[in-house]
């Protein structure tokens, strides 16, 4: 029914490239000074900036992971 090895391999590829994509997104944010903005924010603005930062990092990870899965699928076929 399901090939367990293929599923584990797919999850490994996604997780690896999710981490790489998240790290790259964080690096870009750091280069642009986004971390400094979060640290200097006061009160509820700090929470909004933190949410904005986390969604960007997670978005970068999802983008990297999904592109890696697509390319992995193309390579296997």
PDB file of N, CA, C, O and CB in Angstrom:
ATOM      1  N   UNK A   1       0.829  -1.185   0.000  1.00  0.00           N
ATOM      2  CA  UNK A   1       0.000   0.000   0.000  1.00  0.00           C
ATOM      3  C   UNK A   1       0.878   1.255   0.000  1.00  0.00           C
ATOM      4  O   UNK A   1       0.932   1.967  -1.003  1.00  0.00           O
ATOM      5  CB  UNK A   1      -0.946  -0.005   1.213  1.00  0.00           C
ATOM      6  N   UNK A   2       1.563   1.531   1.109  1.00  0.00           N
ATOM      7  CA  UNK A   2       2.473   2.663   1.174  1.00  0.00           C
ATOM      8  C   UNK A   2       3.892   2.150   1.302  1.00  0.00           C
ATOM      9  O   UNK A   2       4.152   1.184   2.020  1.00  0.00           O
ATOM     10  CB  UNK A   2       2.118   3.598   2.350  1.00  0.00           C
ATOM     11  N   UNK A   3       4.789   2.789   0.616  1.00  0.00           N
ATOM     12  CA  UNK A   3       6.195   2.446   0.723  1.00  0.00           C
ATOM     13  C   UNK A   3       6.781   3.269   1.872  1.00  0.00           C
ATOM     14  O   UNK A   3       7.002   4.471   1.731  1.00  0.00           O
ATOM     15  CB  UNK A   3       6.958   2.710  -0.629  1.00  0.00           C
ATOM     16  N   UNK A   4       7.028   2.619   2.997  1.00  0.00           N
ATOM     17  CA  UNK A   4       7.481   3.309   4.197  1.00  0.00           C
ATOM     18  C   UNK A   4       8.823   3.987   3.982  1.00  0.00           C
ATOM     19  O   UNK A   4       9.028   5.108   4.449  1.00  0.00           O
ATOM     20  CB  UNK A   4       7.574   2.340   5.356  1.00  0.00           C
ATOM     21  N   UNK A   5       9.734   3.333   3.289  1.00  0.00           N
ATOM     22  CA  UNK A   5      11.048   3.922   3.032  1.00  0.00           C
ATOM     23  C   UNK A   5      10.920   5.202   2.213  1.00  0.00           C
ATOM     24  O   UNK A   5      11.591   6.194   2.498  1.00  0.00           O
ATOM     25  CB  UNK A   5      11.953   2.919   2.306  1.00  0.00           C
ATOM     26  N   UNK A   6      10.071   5.180   1.208  1.00  0.00           N
ATOM     27  CA  UNK A   6       9.881   6.368   0.368  1.00  0.00           C
ATOM     28  C   UNK A   6       9.272   7.505   1.176  1.00  0.00           C
ATOM     29  O   UNK A   6       9.636   8.666   0.984  1.00  0.00           O
ATOM     30  CB  UNK A   6       8.985   6.039  -0.841  1.00  0.00           C
ATOM     31  N   UNK A   7       8.350   7.184   2.077  1.00  0.00           N
ATOM     32  CA  UNK A   7       7.712   8.208   2.888  1.00  0.00           C
ATOM     33  C   UNK A   7       8.718   8.840   3.851  1.00  0.00           C
ATOM     34  O   UNK A   7       8.741  10.059   4.018  1.00  0.00           O
ATOM     35  CB  UNK A   7       6.530   7.615   3.664  1.00  0.00           C
ATOM     36  N   UNK A   8       9.547   8.007   4.481  1.00  0.00           N
ATOM     37  CA  UNK A   8      10.569   8.512   5.399  1.00  0.00           C
ATOM     38  C   UNK A   8      11.573   9.368   4.635  1.00  0.00           C
ATOM     39  O   UNK A   8      11.998  10.415   5.122  1.00  0.00           O
ATOM     40  CB  UNK A   8      11.289   7.344   6.120  1.00  0.00           C
ATOM     41  N   UNK A   9      11.949   8.927   3.448  1.00  0.00           N
ATOM     42  CA  UNK A   9      12.868   9.691   2.615  1.00  0.00           C
ATOM     43  C   UNK A   9      12.281  11.047   2.251  1.00  0.00           C
ATOM     44  O   UNK A   9      12.982  12.058   2.276  1.00  0.00           O
ATOM     45  CB  UNK A   9      13.212   8.911   1.351  1.00  0.00           C
ATOM     46  N   UNK A  10      11.003  11.070   1.914  1.00  0.00           N
ATOM     47  CA  UNK A  10      10.335  12.322   1.568  1.00  0.00           C
ATOM     48  C   UNK A  10      10.282  13.259   2.759  1.00  0.00           C
ATOM     49  O   UNK A  10      10.509  14.460   2.614  1.00  0.00           O
ATOM     50  CB  UNK A  10       8.925  12.051   1.054  1.00  0.00           C
ATOM     51  N   UNK A  11       9.987  12.727   3.930  1.00  0.00           N
ATOM     52  CA  UNK A  11       9.940  13.556   5.141  1.00  0.00           C
ATOM     53  C   UNK A  11      11.323  14.114   5.453  1.00  0.00           C
ATOM     54  O   UNK A  11      11.448  15.277   5.838  1.00  0.00           O
ATOM     55  CB  UNK A  11       9.409  12.740   6.343  1.00  0.00           C
ATOM     56  N   UNK A  12      12.367  13.295   5.291  1.00  0.00           N
ATOM     57  CA  UNK A  12      13.732  13.769   5.530  1.00  0.00           C
ATOM     58  C   UNK A  12      14.097  14.912   4.592  1.00  0.00           C
ATOM     59  O   UNK A  12      14.683  15.909   5.012  1.00  0.00           O
ATOM     60  CB  UNK A  12      14.728  12.623   5.366  1.00  0.00           C
ATOM     61  N   UNK A  13      13.744  14.757   3.310  1.00  0.00           N
ATOM     62  CA  UNK A  13      14.031  15.810   2.332  1.00  0.00           C
ATOM     63  C   UNK A  13      13.299  17.092   2.725  1.00  0.00           C
ATOM     64  O   UNK A  13      13.889  18.172   2.714  1.00  0.00           O
ATOM     65  CB  UNK A  13      13.619  15.364   0.900  1.00  0.00           C
ATOM     66  N   UNK A  14      12.016  16.975   3.072  1.00  0.00           N
ATOM     67  CA  UNK A  14      11.244  18.159   3.432  1.00  0.00           C
ATOM     68  C   UNK A  14      11.812  18.837   4.671  1.00  0.00           C
ATOM     69  O   UNK A  14      11.991  20.055   4.680  1.00  0.00           O
ATOM     70  CB  UNK A  14       9.786  17.789   3.663  1.00  0.00           C
ATOM     71  N   UNK A  15      12.096  18.072   5.709  1.00  0.00           N
ATOM     72  CA  UNK A  15      12.595  18.650   6.962  1.00  0.00           C
ATOM     73  C   UNK A  15      13.938  19.338   6.735  1.00  0.00           C
ATOM     74  O   UNK A  15      14.156  20.449   7.219  1.00  0.00           O
ATOM     75  CB  UNK A  15      12.730  17.560   8.049  1.00  0.00           C
ATOM     76  N   UNK A  16      14.830  18.689   6.008  1.00  0.00           N
ATOM     77  CA  UNK A  16      16.143  19.285   5.756  1.00  0.00           C
ATOM     78  C   UNK A  16      16.002  20.628   5.040  1.00  0.00           C
ATOM     79  O   UNK A  16      16.602  21.618   5.459  1.00  0.00           O
ATOM     80  CB  UNK A  16      17.015  18.330   4.924  1.00  0.00           C
ATOM     81  N   UNK A  17      15.219  20.666   3.970  1.00  0.00           N
ATOM     82  CA  UNK A  17      15.084  21.901   3.207  1.00  0.00           C
ATOM     83  C   UNK A  17      14.204  22.922   3.907  1.00  0.00           C
ATOM     84  O   UNK A  17      14.318  24.118   3.639  1.00  0.00           O
ATOM     85  CB  UNK A  17      14.526  21.605   1.841  1.00  0.00           C
ATOM     86  N   UNK A  18      13.321  22.471   4.807  1.00  0.00           N
ATOM     87  CA  UNK A  18      12.568  23.404   5.649  1.00  0.00           C
ATOM     88  C   UNK A  18      13.526  24.153   6.558  1.00  0.00           C
ATOM     89  O   UNK A  18      13.424  25.370   6.711  1.00  0.00           O
ATOM     90  CB  UNK A  18      11.495  22.661   6.484  1.00  0.00           C
ATOM     91  N   UNK A  19      14.453  23.425   7.159  1.00  0.00           N
ATOM     92  CA  UNK A  19      15.444  24.046   8.044  1.00  0.00           C
ATOM     93  C   UNK A  19      16.346  25.001   7.249  1.00  0.00           C
ATOM     94  O   UNK A  19      16.633  26.110   7.701  1.00  0.00           O
ATOM     95  CB  UNK A  19      16.299  22.959   8.750  1.00  0.00           C
ATOM     96  N   UNK A  20      16.783  24.569   6.082  1.00  0.00           N
ATOM     97  CA  UNK A  20      17.631  25.424   5.245  1.00  0.00           C
ATOM     98  C   UNK A  20      16.866  26.686   4.823  1.00  0.00           C
ATOM     99  O   UNK A  20      17.409  27.789   4.897  1.00  0.00           O
ATOM    100  CB  UNK A  20      18.121  24.647   3.993  1.00  0.00           C
ATOM    101  N   UNK A  21      15.627  26.534   4.388  1.00  0.00           N
ATOM    102  CA  UNK A  21      14.821  27.690   3.979  1.00  0.00           C
ATOM    103  C   UNK A  21      14.551  28.647   5.132  1.00  0.00           C
ATOM    104  O   UNK A  21      14.586  29.864   4.954  1.00  0.00           O
ATOM    105  CB  UNK A  21      13.505  27.223   3.392  1.00  0.00           C
ATOM    106  N   UNK A  22      14.284  28.099   6.308  1.00  0.00           N
ATOM    107  CA  UNK A  22      14.059  28.942   7.485  1.00  0.00           C
ATOM    108  C   UNK A  22      15.316  29.704   7.858  1.00  0.00           C
ATOM    109  O   UNK A  22      15.259  30.886   8.197  1.00  0.00           O
ATOM    110  CB  UNK A  22      13.591  28.099   8.669  1.00  0.00           C
ATOM    111  N   UNK A  23      16.443  29.027   7.795  1.00  0.00           N
ATOM    112  CA  UNK A  23      17.718  29.675   8.123  1.00  0.00           C
ATOM    113  C   UNK A  23      18.034  30.787   7.127  1.00  0.00           C
ATOM    114  O   UNK A  23      18.504  31.856   7.514  1.00  0.00           O
ATOM    115  CB  UNK A  23      18.860  28.641   8.139  1.00  0.00           C
ATOM    116  N   UNK A  24      17.777  30.536   5.858  1.00  0.00           N
ATOM    117  CA  UNK A  24      18.018  31.566   4.847  1.00  0.00           C
ATOM    118  C   UNK A  24      17.094  32.764   5.061  1.00  0.00           C
ATOM    119  O   UNK A  24      17.530  33.908   4.934  1.00  0.00           O
ATOM    120  CB  UNK A  24      17.820  30.989   3.434  1.00  0.00           C
ATOM    121  N   UNK A  25      15.832  32.518   5.383  1.00  0.00           N
ATOM    122  CA  UNK A  25      14.902  33.616   5.651  1.00  0.00           C
ATOM    123  C   UNK A  25      15.365  34.422   6.864  1.00  0.00           C
ATOM    124  O   UNK A  25      15.313  35.652   6.847  1.00  0.00           O
ATOM    125  CB  UNK A  25      13.474  33.075   5.880  1.00  0.00           C
ATOM    126  N   UNK A  26      15.815  33.741   7.908  1.00  0.00           N
ATOM    127  CA  UNK A  26      16.329  34.421   9.092  1.00  0.00           C
ATOM    128  C   UNK A  26      17.565  35.242   8.758  1.00  0.00           C
ATOM    129  O   UNK A  26      17.723  36.355   9.261  1.00  0.00           O
ATOM    130  CB  UNK A  26      16.652  33.411  10.189  1.00  0.00           C
ATOM    131  N   UNK A  27      18.440  34.706   7.916  1.00  0.00           N
ATOM    132  CA  UNK A  27      19.642  35.445   7.517  1.00  0.00           C
ATOM    133  C   UNK A  27      19.274  36.723   6.770  1.00  0.00           C
ATOM    134  O   UNK A  27      19.874  37.773   7.001  1.00  0.00           O
ATOM    135  CB  UNK A  27      20.547  34.566   6.641  1.00  0.00           C
ATOM    136  N   UNK A  28      18.298  36.638   5.885  1.00  0.00           N
ATOM    137  CA  UNK A  28      17.863  37.835   5.142  1.00  0.00           C
ATOM    138  C   UNK A  28      17.269  38.861   6.094  1.00  0.00           C
ATOM    139  O   UNK A  28      17.538  40.055   5.967  1.00  0.00           O
ATOM    140  CB  UNK A  28      16.831  37.462   4.051  1.00  0.00           C
ATOM    141  N   UNK A  29      16.462  38.405   7.047  1.00  0.00           N
ATOM    142  CA  UNK A  29      15.862  39.319   8.025  1.00  0.00           C
ATOM    143  C   UNK A  29      16.956  39.994   8.851  1.00  0.00           C
ATOM    144  O   UNK A  29      16.884  41.192   9.124  1.00  0.00           O
ATOM    145  CB  UNK A  29      14.876  38.562   8.951  1.00  0.00           C
ATOM    146  N   UNK A  30      17.962  39.223   9.244  1.00  0.00           N
ATOM    147  CA  UNK A  30      19.047  39.800  10.030  1.00  0.00           C
ATOM    148  C   UNK A  30      19.839  40.822   9.216  1.00  0.00           C
ATOM    149  O   UNK A  30      20.227  41.863   9.746  1.00  0.00           O
ATOM    150  CB  UNK A  30      19.976  38.697  10.538  1.00  0.00           C
ATOM    151  N   UNK A  31      20.084  40.538   7.941  1.00  0.00           N
ATOM    152  CA  UNK A  31      20.806  41.483   7.088  1.00  0.00           C
ATOM    153  C   UNK A  31      20.033  42.785   6.894  1.00  0.00           C
ATOM    154  O   UNK A  31      20.626  43.857   6.778  1.00  0.00           O
ATOM    155  CB  UNK A  31      21.095  40.851   5.736  1.00  0.00           C
ATOM    156  N   UNK A  32      18.719  42.684   6.860  1.00  0.00           N
ATOM    157  CA  UNK A  32      17.889  43.874   6.654  1.00  0.00           C
ATOM    158  C   UNK A  32      17.601  44.633   7.942  1.00  0.00           C
ATOM    159  O   UNK A  32      16.975  45.692   7.905  1.00  0.00           O
ATOM    160  CB  UNK A  32      16.590  43.482   6.010  1.00  0.00           C
ATOM    161  N   UNK A  33      18.048  44.111   9.073  1.00  0.00           N
ATOM    162  CA  UNK A  33      17.849  44.807  10.344  1.00  0.00           C
ATOM    163  C   UNK A  33      16.516  44.526  11.004  1.00  0.00           C
ATOM    164  O   UNK A  33      16.094  45.285  11.877  1.00  0.00           O
ATOM    165  CB  UNK A  33      17.980  46.265  10.136  1.00  0.00           C
ATOM    166  N   UNK A  34      15.851  43.469  10.618  1.00  0.00           N
ATOM    167  CA  UNK A  34      14.542  43.147  11.196  1.00  0.00           C
ATOM    168  C   UNK A  34      14.608  42.726  12.647  1.00  0.00           C
ATOM    169  O   UNK A  34      13.681  42.996  13.411  1.00  0.00           O
ATOM    170  CB  UNK A  34      13.893  42.063  10.406  1.00  0.00           C
ATOM    171  N   UNK A  35      15.685  42.071  13.043  1.00  0.00           N
ATOM    172  CA  UNK A  35      15.834  41.642  14.438  1.00  0.00           C
ATOM    173  C   UNK A  35      15.943  42.858  15.347  1.00  0.00           C
ATOM    174  O   UNK A  35      15.376  42.875  16.440  1.00  0.00           O
ATOM    175  CB  UNK A  35      17.076  40.733  14.606  1.00  0.00           C
ATOM    176  N   UNK A  36      16.669  43.869  14.899  1.00  0.00           N
ATOM    177  CA  UNK A  36      16.819  45.102  15.680  1.00  0.00           C
ATOM    178  C   UNK A  36      15.469  45.773  15.885  1.00  0.00           C
ATOM    179  O   UNK A  36      15.183  46.280  16.969  1.00  0.00           O
ATOM    180  CB  UNK A  36      17.793  46.073  14.984  1.00  0.00           C
ATOM    181  N   UNK A  37      14.631  45.778  14.839  1.00  0.00           N
ATOM    182  CA  UNK A  37      13.294  46.368  14.966  1.00  0.00           C
ATOM    183  C   UNK A  37      12.460  45.639  16.007  1.00  0.00           C
ATOM    184  O   UNK A  37      11.722  46.266  16.768  1.00  0.00           O
ATOM    185  CB  UNK A  37      12.574  46.350  13.621  1.00  0.00           C
ATOM    186  N   UNK A  38      12.575  44.316  16.042  1.00  0.00           N
ATOM    187  CA  UNK A  38      11.820  43.535  17.030  1.00  0.00           C
ATOM    188  C   UNK A  38      12.302  43.862  18.427  1.00  0.00           C
ATOM    189  O   UNK A  38      11.495  44.021  19.344  1.00  0.00           O
ATOM    190  CB  UNK A  38      11.954  42.023  16.760  1.00  0.00           C
ATOM    191  N   UNK A  39      13.619  43.964  18.599  1.00  0.00           N
ATOM    192  CA  UNK A  39      14.177  44.237  19.930  1.00  0.00           C
ATOM    193  C   UNK A  39      13.829  45.655  20.417  1.00  0.00           C
ATOM    194  O   UNK A  39      13.664  45.871  21.617  1.00  0.00           O
ATOM    195  CB  UNK A  39      15.705  44.054  19.907  1.00  0.00           C
ATOM    196  N   UNK A  40      13.720  46.601  19.508  1.00  0.00           N
ATOM    197  CA  UNK A  40      13.443  47.981  19.899  1.00  0.00           C
ATOM    198  C   UNK A  40      11.954  48.268  20.055  1.00  0.00           C
ATOM    199  O   UNK A  40      11.586  49.313  20.591  1.00  0.00           O
ATOM    200  CB  UNK A  40      14.032  48.925  18.886  1.00  0.00           C
ATOM    201  N   UNK A  41      11.101  47.376  19.603  1.00  0.00           N
ATOM    202  CA  UNK A  41       9.650  47.598  19.693  1.00  0.00           C
ATOM    203  C   UNK A  41       9.201  47.541  21.152  1.00  0.00           C
ATOM    204  O   UNK A  41       9.793  46.830  21.964  1.00  0.00           O
ATOM    205  CB  UNK A  41       8.877  46.546  18.849  1.00  0.00           C
ATOM    206  N   UNK A  42       8.166  48.285  21.472  1.00  0.00           N
ATOM    207  CA  UNK A  42       7.640  48.374  22.838  1.00  0.00           C
ATOM    208  C   UNK A  42       6.213  47.813  22.889  1.00  0.00           C
ATOM    209  O   UNK A  42       5.446  47.973  21.940  1.00  0.00           O
ATOM    210  CB  UNK A  42       7.663  49.848  23.340  1.00  0.00           C
ATOM    211  N   UNK A  43       5.869  47.165  23.983  1.00  0.00           N
ATOM    212  CA  UNK A  43       4.496  46.731  24.248  1.00  0.00           C
ATOM    213  C   UNK A  43       3.931  45.762  23.229  1.00  0.00           C
ATOM    214  O   UNK A  43       4.580  44.790  22.843  1.00  0.00           O
ATOM    215  CB  UNK A  43       3.615  47.910  24.317  1.00  0.00           C
ATOM    216  N   UNK A  44       2.699  46.047  22.798  1.00  0.00           N
ATOM    217  CA  UNK A  44       1.998  45.138  21.892  1.00  0.00           C
ATOM    218  C   UNK A  44       2.620  45.145  20.492  1.00  0.00           C
ATOM    219  O   UNK A  44       2.459  44.187  19.736  1.00  0.00           O
ATOM    220  CB  UNK A  44       0.518  45.517  21.807  1.00  0.00           C
ATOM    221  N   UNK A  45       3.325  46.219  20.151  1.00  0.00           N
ATOM    222  CA  UNK A  45       4.001  46.267  18.849  1.00  0.00           C
ATOM    223  C   UNK A  45       5.062  45.175  18.791  1.00  0.00           C
ATOM    224  O   UNK A  45       5.296  44.590  17.733  1.00  0.00           O
ATOM    225  CB  UNK A  45       4.641  47.666  18.601  1.00  0.00           C
ATOM    226  N   UNK A  46       5.712  44.896  19.934  1.00  0.00           N
ATOM    227  CA  UNK A  46       6.733  43.845  20.016  1.00  0.00           C
ATOM    228  C   UNK A  46       6.138  42.502  19.638  1.00  0.00           C
ATOM    229  O   UNK A  46       6.750  41.736  18.894  1.00  0.00           O
ATOM    230  CB  UNK A  46       7.339  43.779  21.429  1.00  0.00           C
ATOM    231  N   UNK A  47       4.943  42.210  20.149  1.00  0.00           N
ATOM    232  CA  UNK A  47       4.277  40.939  19.838  1.00  0.00           C
ATOM    233  C   UNK A  47       3.931  40.854  18.354  1.00  0.00           C
ATOM    234  O   UNK A  47       4.087  39.801  17.736  1.00  0.00           O
ATOM    235  CB  UNK A  47       3.002  40.775  20.688  1.00  0.00           C
ATOM    236  N   UNK A  48       3.465  41.949  17.789  1.00  0.00           N
ATOM    237  CA  UNK A  48       3.134  41.959  16.363  1.00  0.00           C
ATOM    238  C   UNK A  48       4.380  41.754  15.510  1.00  0.00           C
ATOM    239  O   UNK A  48       4.352  41.013  14.527  1.00  0.00           O
ATOM    240  CB  UNK A  48       2.447  43.275  15.982  1.00  0.00           C
ATOM    241  N   UNK A  49       5.465  42.406  15.885  1.00  0.00           N
ATOM    242  CA  UNK A  49       6.716  42.246  15.143  1.00  0.00           C
ATOM    243  C   UNK A  49       7.231  40.811  15.256  1.00  0.00           C
ATOM    244  O   UNK A  49       7.753  40.256  14.290  1.00  0.00           O
ATOM    245  CB  UNK A  49       7.779  43.236  15.659  1.00  0.00           C
ATOM    246  N   UNK A  50       7.081  40.220  16.430  1.00  0.00           N
ATOM    247  CA  UNK A  50       7.533  38.840  16.625  1.00  0.00           C
ATOM    248  C   UNK A  50       6.715  37.877  15.772  1.00  0.00           C
ATOM    249  O   UNK A  50       7.269  36.953  15.178  1.00  0.00           O
ATOM    250  CB  UNK A  50       7.437  38.445  18.109  1.00  0.00           C
ATOM    251  N   UNK A  51       5.405  38.084  15.706  1.00  0.00           N
ATOM    252  CA  UNK A  51       4.542  37.242  14.867  1.00  0.00           C
ATOM    253  C   UNK A  51       4.917  37.423  13.399  1.00  0.00           C
ATOM    254  O   UNK A  51       4.972  36.457  12.638  1.00  0.00           O
ATOM    255  CB  UNK A  51       3.039  37.587  15.092  1.00  0.00           C
ATOM    256  N   UNK A  52       5.174  38.666  13.011  1.00  0.00           N
ATOM    257  CA  UNK A  52       5.580  38.953  11.633  1.00  0.00           C
ATOM    258  C   UNK A  52       6.892  38.241  11.303  1.00  0.00           C
ATOM    259  O   UNK A  52       7.052  37.690  10.215  1.00  0.00           O
ATOM    260  CB  UNK A  52       5.728  40.476  11.416  1.00  0.00           C
ATOM    261  N   UNK A  53       7.810  38.259  12.235  1.00  0.00           N
ATOM    262  CA  UNK A  53       9.107  37.603  12.058  1.00  0.00           C
ATOM    263  C   UNK A  53       8.945  36.090  11.935  1.00  0.00           C
ATOM    264  O   UNK A  53       9.546  35.467  11.059  1.00  0.00           O
ATOM    265  CB  UNK A  53      10.041  37.940  13.230  1.00  0.00           C
ATOM    266  N   UNK A  54       8.141  35.504  12.806  1.00  0.00           N
ATOM    267  CA  UNK A  54       7.958  34.048  12.790  1.00  0.00           C
ATOM    268  C   UNK A  54       7.242  33.579  11.519  1.00  0.00           C
ATOM    269  O   UNK A  54       7.592  32.538  10.963  1.00  0.00           O
ATOM    270  CB  UNK A  54       7.165  33.603  14.026  1.00  0.00           C
ATOM    271  N   UNK A  55       6.256  34.330  11.060  1.00  0.00           N
ATOM    272  CA  UNK A  55       5.575  33.913   9.832  1.00  0.00           C
ATOM    273  C   UNK A  55       6.510  33.974   8.626  1.00  0.00           C
ATOM    274  O   UNK A  55       6.409  33.152   7.716  1.00  0.00           O
ATOM    275  CB  UNK A  55       4.346  34.789   9.583  1.00  0.00           C
ATOM    276  N   UNK A  56       7.412  34.942   8.622  1.00  0.00           N
ATOM    277  CA  UNK A  56       8.376  35.033   7.530  1.00  0.00           C
ATOM    278  C   UNK A  56       9.341  33.863   7.556  1.00  0.00           C
ATOM    279  O   UNK A  56       9.656  33.290   6.513  1.00  0.00           O
ATOM    280  CB  UNK A  56       9.145  36.346   7.606  1.00  0.00           C
ATOM    281  N   UNK A  57       9.812  33.505   8.746  1.00  0.00           N
ATOM    282  CA  UNK A  57      10.748  32.389   8.864  1.00  0.00           C
ATOM    283  C   UNK A  57      10.068  31.079   8.486  1.00  0.00           C
ATOM    284  O   UNK A  57      10.642  30.273   7.754  1.00  0.00           O
ATOM    285  CB  UNK A  57      11.313  32.304  10.293  1.00  0.00           C
ATOM    286  N   UNK A  58       8.859  30.860   8.975  1.00  0.00           N
ATOM    287  CA  UNK A  58       8.129  29.629   8.646  1.00  0.00           C
ATOM    288  C   UNK A  58       7.783  29.597   7.159  1.00  0.00           C
ATOM    289  O   UNK A  58       7.831  28.539   6.531  1.00  0.00           O
ATOM    290  CB  UNK A  58       6.841  29.513   9.497  1.00  0.00           C
ATOM    291  N   UNK A  59       7.434  30.753   6.598  1.00  0.00           N
ATOM    292  CA  UNK A  59       7.148  30.822   5.165  1.00  0.00           C
ATOM    293  C   UNK A  59       8.359  30.462   4.321  1.00  0.00           C
ATOM    294  O   UNK A  59       8.235  29.774   3.308  1.00  0.00           O
ATOM    295  CB  UNK A  59       6.665  32.208   4.795  1.00  0.00           C
ATOM    296  N   UNK A  60       9.528  30.925   4.738  1.00  0.00           N
ATOM    297  CA  UNK A  60      10.759  30.562   4.035  1.00  0.00           C
ATOM    298  C   UNK A  60      11.028  29.072   4.106  1.00  0.00           C
ATOM    299  O   UNK A  60      11.468  28.460   3.133  1.00  0.00           O
ATOM    300  CB  UNK A  60      11.939  31.323   4.609  1.00  0.00           C
ATOM    301  N   UNK A  61      10.758  28.492   5.279  1.00  0.00           N
ATOM    302  CA  UNK A  61      10.935  27.052   5.427  1.00  0.00           C
ATOM    303  C   UNK A  61       9.973  26.259   4.572  1.00  0.00           C
ATOM    304  O   UNK A  61      10.363  25.274   3.945  1.00  0.00           O
ATOM    305  CB  UNK A  61      10.769  26.657   6.864  1.00  0.00           C
ATOM    306  N   UNK A  62       8.713  26.678   4.541  1.00  0.00           N
ATOM    307  CA  UNK A  62       7.719  25.984   3.719  1.00  0.00           C
ATOM    308  C   UNK A  62       8.051  26.093   2.238  1.00  0.00           C
ATOM    309  O   UNK A  62       7.906  25.130   1.485  1.00  0.00           O
ATOM    310  CB  UNK A  62       6.325  26.547   3.982  1.00  0.00           C
ATOM    311  N   UNK A  63       8.494  27.268   1.833  1.00  0.00           N
ATOM    312  CA  UNK A  63       8.877  27.446   0.431  1.00  0.00           C
ATOM    313  C   UNK A  63      10.038  26.524   0.067  1.00  0.00           C
ATOM    314  O   UNK A  63      10.000  25.845  -0.960  1.00  0.00           O
ATOM    315  CB  UNK A  63       9.258  28.914   0.158  1.00  0.00           C
ATOM    316  N   UNK A  64      11.068  26.502   0.910  1.00  0.00           N
ATOM    317  CA  UNK A  64      12.215  25.629   0.645  1.00  0.00           C
ATOM    318  C   UNK A  64      11.829  24.164   0.645  1.00  0.00           C
ATOM    319  O   UNK A  64      12.255  23.411  -0.231  1.00  0.00           O
ATOM    320  CB  UNK A  64      13.303  25.864   1.670  1.00  0.00           C
ATOM    321  N   UNK A  65      11.025  23.747   1.619  1.00  0.00           N
ATOM    322  CA  UNK A  65      10.616  22.352   1.711  1.00  0.00           C
ATOM    323  C   UNK A  65       9.758  21.908   0.543  1.00  0.00           C
ATOM    324  O   UNK A  65       9.953  20.817   0.006  1.00  0.00           O
ATOM    325  CB  UNK A  65       9.874  22.125   2.988  1.00  0.00           C
ATOM    326  N   UNK A  66       8.814  22.738   0.146  1.00  0.00           N
ATOM    327  CA  UNK A  66       7.924  22.370  -0.960  1.00  0.00           C
ATOM    328  C   UNK A  66       8.653  22.324  -2.294  1.00  0.00           C
ATOM    329  O   UNK A  66       8.417  21.426  -3.103  1.00  0.00           O
ATOM    330  CB  UNK A  66       6.767  23.348  -1.047  1.00  0.00           C
ATOM    331  N   UNK A  67       9.533  23.284  -2.528  1.00  0.00           N
ATOM    332  CA  UNK A  67      10.316  23.255  -3.766  1.00  0.00           C
ATOM    333  C   UNK A  67      11.203  22.017  -3.797  1.00  0.00           C
ATOM    334  O   UNK A  67      11.360  21.387  -4.843  1.00  0.00           O
ATOM    335  CB  UNK A  67      11.174  24.535  -3.903  1.00  0.00           C
ATOM    336  N   UNK A  68      11.784  21.668  -2.649  1.00  0.00           N
ATOM    337  CA  UNK A  68      12.626  20.468  -2.590  1.00  0.00           C
ATOM    338  C   UNK A  68      11.816  19.210  -2.895  1.00  0.00           C
ATOM    339  O   UNK A  68      12.301  18.321  -3.594  1.00  0.00           O
ATOM    340  CB  UNK A  68      13.285  20.346  -1.208  1.00  0.00           C
ATOM    341  N   UNK A  69      10.585  19.123  -2.378  1.00  0.00           N
ATOM    342  CA  UNK A  69       9.741  17.955  -2.665  1.00  0.00           C
ATOM    343  C   UNK A  69       9.402  17.870  -4.146  1.00  0.00           C
ATOM    344  O   UNK A  69       9.410  16.786  -4.728  1.00  0.00           O
ATOM    345  CB  UNK A  69       8.451  18.010  -1.838  1.00  0.00           C
ATOM    346  N   UNK A  70       9.106  19.007  -4.750  1.00  0.00           N
ATOM    347  CA  UNK A  70       8.785  19.007  -6.182  1.00  0.00           C
ATOM    348  C   UNK A  70       9.993  18.554  -7.000  1.00  0.00           C
ATOM    349  O   UNK A  70       9.864  17.713  -7.891  1.00  0.00           O
ATOM    350  CB  UNK A  70       8.327  20.413  -6.637  1.00  0.00           C
ATOM    351  N   UNK A  71      11.159  19.109  -6.699  1.00  0.00           N
ATOM    352  CA  UNK A  71      12.358  18.739  -7.422  1.00  0.00           C
ATOM    353  C   UNK A  71      12.756  17.280  -7.178  1.00  0.00           C
ATOM    354  O   UNK A  71      13.257  16.606  -8.079  1.00  0.00           O
ATOM    355  CB  UNK A  71      13.493  19.657  -7.030  1.00  0.00           C
ATOM    356  N   UNK A  72      12.527  16.802  -5.958  1.00  0.00           N
ATOM    357  CA  UNK A  72      12.816  15.401  -5.634  1.00  0.00           C
ATOM    358  C   UNK A  72      11.899  14.477  -6.432  1.00  0.00           C
ATOM    359  O   UNK A  72      12.336  13.439  -6.931  1.00  0.00           O
ATOM    360  CB  UNK A  72      12.649  15.144  -4.115  1.00  0.00           C
ATOM    361  N   UNK A  73      10.648  14.850  -6.549  1.00  0.00           N
ATOM    362  CA  UNK A  73       9.684  14.054  -7.309  1.00  0.00           C
ATOM    363  C   UNK A  73      10.063  14.024  -8.789  1.00  0.00           C
ATOM    364  O   UNK A  73       9.971  12.980  -9.435  1.00  0.00           O
ATOM    365  CB  UNK A  73       8.258  14.617  -7.135  1.00  0.00           C
ATOM    366  N   UNK A  74      10.491  15.173  -9.325  1.00  0.00           N
ATOM    367  CA  UNK A  74      10.906  15.240 -10.724  1.00  0.00           C
ATOM    368  C   UNK A  74      12.141  14.372 -10.947  1.00  0.00           C
ATOM    369  O   UNK A  74      12.244  13.668 -11.952  1.00  0.00           O
ATOM    370  CB  UNK A  74      11.192  16.700 -11.141  1.00  0.00           C
ATOM    371  N   UNK A  75      13.079  14.429  -9.996  1.00  0.00           N
ATOM    372  CA  UNK A  75      14.314  13.650 -10.126  1.00  0.00           C
ATOM    373  C   UNK A  75      14.035  12.136 -10.130  1.00  0.00           C
ATOM    374  O   UNK A  75      14.694  11.380 -10.844  1.00  0.00           O
ATOM    375  CB  UNK A  75      15.279  14.001  -8.981  1.00  0.00           C
ATOM    376  N   UNK A  76      13.057  11.710  -9.330  1.00  0.00           N
ATOM    377  CA  UNK A  76      12.744  10.287  -9.236  1.00  0.00           C
ATOM    378  C   UNK A  76      11.999   9.762 -10.450  1.00  0.00           C
ATOM    379  O   UNK A  76      12.050   8.564 -10.730  1.00  0.00           O
ATOM    380  CB  UNK A  76      11.934  10.026  -8.004  1.00  0.00           C
ATOM    381  N   UNK A  77      11.310  10.627 -11.173  1.00  0.00           N
ATOM    382  CA  UNK A  77      10.525  10.141 -12.321  1.00  0.00           C
ATOM    383  C   UNK A  77      11.303  10.177 -13.614  1.00  0.00           C
ATOM    384  O   UNK A  77      10.777   9.800 -14.662  1.00  0.00           O
ATOM    385  CB  UNK A  77       9.269  10.959 -12.479  1.00  0.00           C
TER     386      UNK A  77
END
